[in-house]
Amino acid sequence: MTAILLVGFALLTLWPAYNLALVAFSASDSATAGRRRRRDAIAPNGNEPLTFWIVVPALNEERVVGRTVGAALALSGPDGTRTRVLVVDDGSDDTPDVLAAIDHPGLTVLRRDFPNARKGKGEALNAAFRTIRELTLAGGEDPDRVAVGVIDGDGRGSTNLLSEVSRLMRDPDVGAVQVRVRIHNRNKVLGAVQDLEFAAIANASQLLRDTAGTVGLGGNGQFARLSSLIRLGNAPWSHCLVEDLELGLRMHLNGERIRYTSMAHVKQQGLVDVKRLVRQRTRWA
């Protein structure tokens, strides 16, 4: 009983302190954002990516994938960098026709058919990784200067997304970067609540973790150096339901540094159907 009381007292004491720390880090980040942009507006130092691959995993995303691919292709990084998009069509019934209508030299479509298709997001991302690794090595590029990002089929990146990732990857010890997540359809009540969760609470938590060196990777808006993924073997992502979280843990255990930035974001559609939202959160839990 004494132990239970001590644990309860500790929780009651630490929880307000933790929340105050989140508020403090969030306020400090907002207050210093402009100064940090000016401070970091320096010339490239030879460590940042020259090529950005944006991977879009798609399974029956006919309604949104065309706009997502177009927005990803339009993203540009600092001068001298190039942007390429790889869509993993994971055995879709409708998506191939949409992708076939997009004529762009920067687009690569990787079609996965049964029995290999629909084995989870992790396996789709692993297939994309192996394709990018093969193309990079065949082209004589340095994997240290190639970044692989993930934007979901309903995602849109901010215009400064690649420049911000590039800024953080000037540090050669940084193996991955996670950007802020926002909710696009926040005009709905459930969407607004999720936007508050991602853009405020999760953002403040990641800012705190950035200082502590414990940033976690999310399913949307994660960017990793290709060389860092190669060091994790032939399948950096796992079969588990939270493959993004596990990738971040594996990178930390492998000695990679992961950074977080609130100055760039990826927008995604929030779930505004209660049953689907409960199912999503049950899976996360």
N, C-alpha and C positions, 0 to 999 in steps of 0.2 A: 504493500500500500504506500509506504514511504517513497519507493522508487517511482510509482505512478504519479504521486503528488509532485515530486521533483521534476519529472518530465513535463507535466502540465504547467508548472510554474515557468520552466525554461521556455516552453512554447509561447506562453502569454507574454513573456519578457522579450523574446527575440523577434516575434512576428511584427510588432509595431516598429522595432528598430530596422528590420529588413525593409518594410514598406517606406520608412523615412529615407533609407539609403537609396531606394529606387527613385523616389521623387527628387532627391538631391542630384543623382547622376543624370536624370533626364533634364532637369533644369540647367545643369552645367553644360550638357551637350548642346542644348539650344542656344545658350548664351555665347558659346565659344565657336559655333559652327563657322561663322564668317571669318574669324581670325585663323582658324585651321585651314580653311580653303586657301587663303592668301599665303599662309606659311608653306603649304604643300604644293603650291603652284610653281614647281621647279621643273627643270628639264629632265627627261628620262635619264636613268642611270645605268641602263643595260640589264636590269633584272625584270622589268615589267613585261607582260605578254606582248608579242607581236601579232599573234593570231588568237581570236576568240571564237570558240565553237559554242554555239547555243543549242543545247539538246532539248527538243520538244517531244516528250513521250505522248503518243496519241492513240486512244482506243475509242473509236466511234465518236469523234469530235467534229463531225461535219459542220455543225453550226458555228463553231468558233475558231477552228484550226487555221482557216485561211487568213483571218485577221491577225491571229497570233504570229503566224509565220511572217506575214508582211511587216508587222511591227518589229519583229526580231531582226529581220533583214535590214530595216531602216536604222537600227542602232549603230552608232559609230563611236569608236574610241579615239584616243589621241592620234595625231598625225603619224602615219607610218604603220598603223595597225590595220588589220583586215578582219571582217566579221563573216563567219560562215554559220549556216544553220543546218542541223541534222535532225530530221523528223523521224522518230521511230514509230512506224505504223505497225502496231502490235496485233496484227490480224483483224483489222477493222473491217466492218461490212460496208461502211459508207465513205470513209475518209479518203481512199485512193483517188476517187474522181476529183475531189477538191484539190488535192496535192498535184495531180497531173496537169491541172490548169494553170499552175504557177510556173512561169518560165523565168528562172533567175539563175545565173551562174554560181551564186553563193549557196544554193540550196542542194542538199543531198537528202534523199529519201531512202531509209532502210526499212524494207518490208520484211516482217516476220510472219511466217505462215505456220499453221498447225503441222506437227505437234509441238513446235518450239514457241509458238505465240501464246499470249495471255497467261504467262507464268509469274506475273507480278511486275511492279514497277522496277524493282531492283534488277531483275533479269533483263528488262528492256534497256535500262541504263548501262548495264554491263555490255550488252551487244553494241550500243553506241560507243562506249569507251574503246572496245577492241577495234572498231572501224576507224575511229579517230586516231588511235595509236598507230594502226597500219598505214593510214594516209600520211600521218606526220613523219614517220620514219622513212617511208618511201620517198617523200618529198625533200628529205634531208634537213628538216626543221629540228630545232632544239626543243625537246619536250619541256625544258624549264621556261621557255618563252611562249608556251601555248597554254591557254586557260580553257577549261571546260565548264560551262554553266548550264544550269537546269531551269527552264521556265515551263511551267505546266501549260497544257493545251488551252487554258482560259486566261493565261497570264499576259501582262503587258509591263515592260520595263520602262523606267523613267529615262529621259533623254541622256542623262549624265551617268547612266548605270555602268557602262564599260570604262569610262574615264575614272570613276570612283574606285572600281575594282583595281584598275591599273595603278592608281595612286598607292593603294595599300600593298600591292604586290611589288613595289619598288624595293621593299624589304625582302631579301632573298630567303629569309627564314619563314616567311609567310607561305604556307602551302594551300590555304583556302580562305575564302571571304564569304560571309553571309550578309546579305543586304536586308533592309527593312521590308516588311510585308504590309501591304494595305489592302483593304476590301473595296472593290469597285462599286458594287451595288449597295452602298451604305445609305441609300435613300429609303431602304426597308428597315424596319425596327431590328430584326435579327441581324441584318447586315451591318447596321450601325453598331450594335453591341459587339460583333466580331471585329469590326474595325477598331473599336476602342481597345479590345483585348490585344490585337496584334500591334497596332500603331502606338499604343501607350504602355500597357502593362508588359507585354513581351519585349517591346523596344527597350524599356527601362531595365528589364532583367538582363537583356543581352549587353547593354552598355556596362552594367555592373560586372558581368562575366568577361567582357572584353578586358577590363582592368585586371581581373583575377586570372586571365589566361585560360578560361574554361568555356569559350564560346561554343554553342551548339549549332550544327547545320540543320537547316529546314528543307522540306521537300521542294520549295519554290524559292528561287533567288540565291541558290548556292553556286559558288564558283571555286574550282580547284585547279591547281597546276596539274598539267598532264603528267609531269615527272613524279608528283606526289601520289597520284593515282597508280602509276606504274609500280611504285614501290610497294603497293598493297597487293600485288599479284594480278591474276587474270580476271578476277571478279571483285572489284573494290566494294560494290554494293552487295548486301546480303539478301536472303529470301524473306527476312522478317517483315512484319507490317510497318515498322518504323525504320526502314532502311536508311533514311537520311540521318536519324539520330545515331544509328550504329556506325555509319561512315565517319561521322564526327568523332566518335569515341575511338575508333580504330586509328584515325589520323593523330589524335592526341597521344595515344599509346605508342605511336610510331615516331614521336618526337616532332611532329609538324605543328607549326603555330597557326591558329585560326583567328582571324580578325572579324570584327563586326562593324558595319557602318550604318548610320541612320540617315546619311546624306544622299542616299540613292534608294530606290524602292522598286518592288515588283507588285503590281496590283493583280488580285485574283477575285473570282466570283465567290461571294459568301453563300453558304447554304441558308436559304430562307424558308425551307420546309422543315417543320419541327422533327418529323420522323427521321429524315435524312441527316439532320444535324445531330440528333441523339445517336444514330448509328455511327456517324463519324467519330464523335467523342468517345463512344464506347470502345471503338477500335483503338483509338489513341490511348485510352486508359489501359 
